[in-house]
Amino acid sequence: MTGGDYTLSSRDDGIHADDGAAISGGSIKISESCEGIEGLTIDITGGQIDITASDDGVNAAGGRDGSSMEKGKDPFVSMEGAYISISGGSLRINASGDGIDSNGDLMISGGETYLS
């Protein structure tokens, strides 16, 4: 996403990418979601993002939804290639689970990030 104004509401993921999600501009309001933004990799370099989530606000996890909850799988194991990178923009997260949950690397080098 490179621009525009988005207002989203979902009982599942507000934004879901099987591989990578990249946000560099625009205004995104996710008023209801299980997980706000989910993808194997998440790059946030700009924009105004406001997330309300019943689970994780931003989640770096691979594949389809619920993959970490499959029977016999450890939900806390790291995933090869998974990461969240925040280098710009404004990110406001109100989450009942983890505000930011990376099953790999987490890099924050700029922008504003607020978690509740």
BAKE-6525 format. One record per residue (C-alpha): residue number from 1; residue in three letters; y, x, z. Coordinates in pm, whole numbers. Example, Ala and Ser with C-alpha at 12.3 -4.5 7.8 and 13.67 -1.06 7.14 Angstrom:
2
+-----+------+--------+--------+--------+
! pos ! code !  north !   east !     up !
+-----+------+--------+--------+--------+
!   1 !  ALA !   -450 !   1230 !    780 !
!   2 !  SER !   -106 !   1367 !    714 !
+-----+------+--------+--------+--------+
REM end
This chain:
116
+-----+------+--------+--------+--------+
! pos ! code !  north !   east !     up !
+-----+------+--------+--------+--------+
!   1 !  MET !      0 !      0 !      0 !
!   2 !  THR !    329 !    148 !   -104 !
!   3 !  GLY !    576 !   -134 !    -43 !
!   4 !  GLY !    630 !   -506 !    -13 !
!   5 !  ASP !    623 !   -751 !    275 !
!   6 !  TYR !    286 !   -877 !    399 !
!   7 !  THR !    201 !  -1129 !    669 !
!   8 !  LEU !   -175 !  -1144 !    729 !
!   9 !  SER !   -408 !  -1336 !    959 !
!  10 !  SER !   -787 !  -1303 !    970 !
!  11 !  ARG !  -1075 !  -1367 !   1205 !
!  12 !  ASP !  -1220 !  -1035 !   1084 !
!  13 !  ASP !  -1029 !   -728 !    961 !
!  14 !  GLY !   -665 !   -771 !    868 !
!  15 !  ILE !   -701 !   -487 !    615 !
!  16 !  HIS !  -1046 !   -346 !    532 !
!  17 !  ALA !  -1140 !    -56 !    305 !
!  18 !  ASP !  -1501 !     60 !    263 !
!  19 !  ASP !  -1363 !    408 !    192 !
!  20 !  GLY !   -995 !    490 !    238 !
!  21 !  ALA !   -687 !    289 !    335 !
!  22 !  ALA !   -343 !    440 !    272 !
!  23 !  ILE !     -9 !    292 !    375 !
!  24 !  SER !    314 !    465 !    275 !
!  25 !  GLY !    573 !    189 !    289 !
!  26 !  GLY !    653 !   -177 !    320 !
!  27 !  SER !    633 !   -420 !    607 !
!  28 !  ILE !    291 !   -536 !    732 !
!  29 !  LYS !    247 !   -795 !   1006 !
!  30 !  ILE !   -112 !   -873 !   1104 !
!  31 !  SER !    -69 !  -1165 !   1347 !
!  32 !  GLU !   -441 !  -1223 !   1414 !
!  33 !  SER !   -747 !  -1006 !   1350 !
!  34 !  CYS !  -1064 !   -871 !   1504 !
!  35 !  GLU !   -968 !   -522 !   1385 !
!  36 !  GLY !   -624 !   -476 !   1234 !
!  37 !  ILE !   -687 !   -193 !    986 !
!  38 !  GLU !  -1035 !    -53 !    923 !
!  39 !  GLY !  -1163 !    209 !    679 !
!  40 !  LEU !  -1359 !    533 !    671 !
!  41 !  THR !  -1024 !    711 !    638 !
!  42 !  ILE !   -681 !    574 !    724 !
!  43 !  ASP !   -360 !    749 !    621 !
!  44 !  ILE !    -29 !    608 !    746 !
!  45 !  THR !    274 !    796 !    612 !
!  46 !  GLY !    540 !    523 !    627 !
!  47 !  GLY !    620 !    157 !    661 !
!  48 !  GLN !    665 !    -91 !    943 !
!  49 !  ILE !    327 !   -207 !   1078 !
!  50 !  ASP !    277 !   -467 !   1353 !
!  51 !  ILE !    -85 !   -547 !   1451 !
!  52 !  THR !   -239 !   -798 !   1692 !
!  53 !  ALA !   -616 !   -747 !   1728 !
!  54 !  SER !   -887 !   -893 !   1950 !
!  55 !  ASP !  -1080 !   -563 !   1920 !
!  56 !  ASP !   -942 !   -237 !   1774 !
!  57 !  GLY !   -595 !   -213 !   1621 !
!  58 !  VAL !   -677 !     74 !   1384 !
!  59 !  ASN !  -1041 !    178 !   1339 !
!  60 !  ALA !  -1185 !    465 !   1134 !
!  61 !  ALA !  -1545 !    363 !   1074 !
!  62 !  GLY !  -1758 !    369 !    764 !
!  63 !  GLY !  -1918 !    106 !    548 !
!  64 !  ARG !  -1946 !   -261 !    620 !
!  65 !  ASP !  -1819 !   -442 !    928 !
!  66 !  GLY !  -2029 !   -423 !   1242 !
!  67 !  SER !  -2205 !   -104 !   1130 !
!  68 !  SER !  -2162 !     56 !   1472 !
!  69 !  MET !  -2321 !   -244 !   1642 !
!  70 !  GLU !  -2646 !   -240 !   1442 !
!  71 !  LYS !  -2958 !   -252 !   1657 !
!  72 !  GLY !  -3061 !     96 !   1766 !
!  73 !  LYS !  -2737 !    265 !   1653 !
!  74 !  ASP !  -2508 !    448 !   1896 !
!  75 !  PRO !  -2158 !    294 !   1861 !
!  76 !  PHE !  -2000 !    614 !   2001 !
!  77 !  VAL !  -2145 !    862 !   1753 !
!  78 !  SER !  -1896 !   1033 !   1523 !
!  79 !  MET !  -1906 !    959 !   1150 !
!  80 !  GLU !  -1884 !   1238 !    897 !
!  81 !  GLY !  -1557 !   1218 !    707 !
!  82 !  ALA !  -1398 !    951 !    929 !
!  83 !  TYR !  -1037 !   1008 !   1033 !
!  84 !  ILE !   -703 !    847 !   1112 !
!  85 !  SER !   -386 !   1033 !   1014 !
!  86 !  ILE !    -42 !    906 !   1120 !
!  87 !  SER !    252 !   1111 !    993 !
!  88 !  GLY !    531 !    855 !    951 !
!  89 !  GLY !    641 !    497 !    980 !
!  90 !  SER !    647 !    265 !   1277 !
!  91 !  LEU !    317 !    135 !   1416 !
!  92 !  ARG !    306 !   -131 !   1690 !
!  93 !  ILE !    -38 !   -237 !   1814 !
!  94 !  ASN !   -133 !   -508 !   2064 !
!  95 !  ALA !   -513 !   -481 !   2096 !
!  96 !  SER !   -768 !   -618 !   2340 !
!  97 !  GLY !  -1004 !   -330 !   2252 !
!  98 !  ASP !   -898 !     20 !   2154 !
!  99 !  GLY !   -547 !     55 !   2018 !
! 100 !  ILE !   -662 !    341 !   1795 !
! 101 !  ASP !  -1035 !    411 !   1752 !
! 102 !  SER !  -1147 !    698 !   1532 !
! 103 !  ASN !  -1516 !    767 !   1492 !
! 104 !  GLY !  -1409 !   1106 !   1361 !
! 105 !  ASP !  -1077 !   1292 !   1373 !
! 106 !  LEU !   -738 !   1162 !   1490 !
! 107 !  MET !   -419 !   1335 !   1376 !
! 108 !  ILE !    -69 !   1221 !   1475 !
! 109 !  SER !    216 !   1436 !   1348 !
! 110 !  GLY !    510 !   1199 !   1309 !
! 111 !  GLY !    639 !    845 !   1304 !
! 112 !  GLU !    648 !    609 !   1600 !
! 113 !  THR !    331 !    467 !   1756 !
! 114 !  TYR !    336 !    203 !   2032 !
! 115 !  LEU !     16 !     69 !   2190 !
! 116 !  SER !    -40 !   -220 !   2426 !
+-----+------+--------+--------+--------+
REM end
